[in-house]
Amino acid sequence: MQDNSCWESSQASLSKLEGLEALKHPLKTKKDRINNHFGCTPRTRVMFLKTHKTGSSTLTNIMLRFAYRNGLRVALPFIGGENLSEDKEKSAGYPGYVLRDRKDPNKQFDVLAHHWKYDSETLRKIMPEDTYKVTVIREPWEQFKSALSFFPVFQKLGLTGDNPVGAFFAHTETSGAYRWLKDFMIRDLGWKTALKESHDTAVKRVENHFDLVILTEYMDYGLVLLRRHLCWDIEDIIYLRLNEQSEYSFDVTPDLEPMLRATHKEWSPGDHLLYDSLSKAFLETIKEQDVDFQEEVTYFRQVLNAVEKFCRGTVASNLAGFVVPPSKYTAGFRVSRPLCQLMQIHEAIFSILLKKEYYQQVFDVLLNEESVEANNKTQDE
């Protein structure tokens, strides 16, 4: 069951947000503005597969922010605010536990950006065929260390000493504890362990099904590719890093690093195969881009630097914000305090914000039905 204290904390955090309504704009207005500037129409149906410990919270915020500002329909957890997974006690099983209402006339969603285990058949039931599919993966050893630090693994297992990572490998081999950390990313991306599916088959499916697989290590390059593929504005992909660990809860000494890295590759071969295959494809795509692409990445990072300084308060700045003028890569936009707030909302709180929007829409449908029914009765009389 959901922790009430977490829910109340999320509600309290949401209540502190101000000025978010002003960030919304009619979707048609957005499309017309982008079309006039770039000569293309922005795509609005996007499935982002949120993987674990890959910087995916930052990307989830980008997707949910785009949906919120443009009035798009988001697939939300029926229970809680973070996961669309199979554990009914902790999150929302897909597809039966997605938030819906019997008065909801819509059969499908525009955006999906929470944790869930990828399944193509399920996706077809809830999103249109032309949905753009994107995910993010990270170098497996670094992703594994981040997961070990984020989840209280060593504390729960009572592992101490100068080499806790080595102790973990020895412990999990005999006890099976925390084996879900093994091949973590390829599991997120739909590896069918129950069917004893090969890693090769799972990797091929990702290659064939996803339009873009971003590398954490090249996040800005990936976001510029995403912007170009979707005909979005630079405004739509700016970000502030979320859930980032500045340091890990343990140390790996330089003399042990090569051995532990090799052990992890043997222990988690699926993730290494996934990363080796898809990173090569991604880097090849980047290499094929023209000079203008490289210039856009440089420009994007300049904008991000200005956004970081303003939103994090590292420099004295105008409370009203600042304007990013029109360029080849943007129709122009204002960075304001409310936008800073929106960029720092974790998906659990964002889910509450979007659920409130959703229920208001359902409530409006009910009011309209009651109004129509009342008018019909008046005419009959």
GIQUI-V234376 format. One record per helix or strand. SS is the DSSP state (2 for helix, 1 for strand). FROM is the first residue (numbers start at 1). LEN is the number of residues. If there is no record, write none. Layout:
BEGIN
<<SS;FROM;LEN> <SS;FROM;LEN>>
END
This chain:
BEGIN
<<2;4;12> <2;20;4> <2;27;12> <1;46;4> <2;56;15> <1;74;1> <1;77;1> <1;83;1> <1;98;1> <1;109;1> <1;111;2> <1;115;1> <2;120;7> <1;127;1> <1;132;6> <2;140;11> <2;153;5> <2;164;12> <2;179;3> <2;184;5> <2;193;3> <2;199;11> <1;212;4> <2;216;15> <2;234;4> <2;254;14> <2;269;20> <2;291;21> <1;322;3> <1;327;1> <1;330;1> <1;333;3> <2;337;7> <2;347;34>>
END
